[in-house]
């Protein structure tokens, strides 16, 4: 009987581990990706807070939108609009760290959404642009691959 209980606990832990790891790989401050900002609006050059009436969950992550049209646009092609690096600060990921964001600081680069931290004089979007977006993107891509690999272990 004890062996069966032990096996049940081990199987439960193994099966639940990927779900926990996925949650840790997405920045969901306030319960939503991009702190509840409309990820489609970024591609229109705007940082706009989403509304409770227009929300959708994709791959276990909740997103808000300012309009029904943007929500429907996201539903058609969600991968296009999902922030890079789980919605953590792209500049910090290039340095191997997961840091929150200021949802008003963003950049669309090569058709992808990058979010940045900006507080107390640390404007990481400005640093990203000054230090070389292409080089930092390559570093961030490599670091994110390592972060996700370790998280899934």
ABEGO torsion letter per residue (X at the ends): XAAAAAAAAAAAAAAAAAAAAAAAABBBBGGBBGGGBBAAAAAAGBBBBBBAABBBBBGGBBBBBABAAAAAAAAABAAAABBBGGGBBAAAAAAGBBBBBBAABBBBBGGBBBBBBBBGGBBAAAAAAAAGAAAAAAAAAAAAAAAAAAAAX
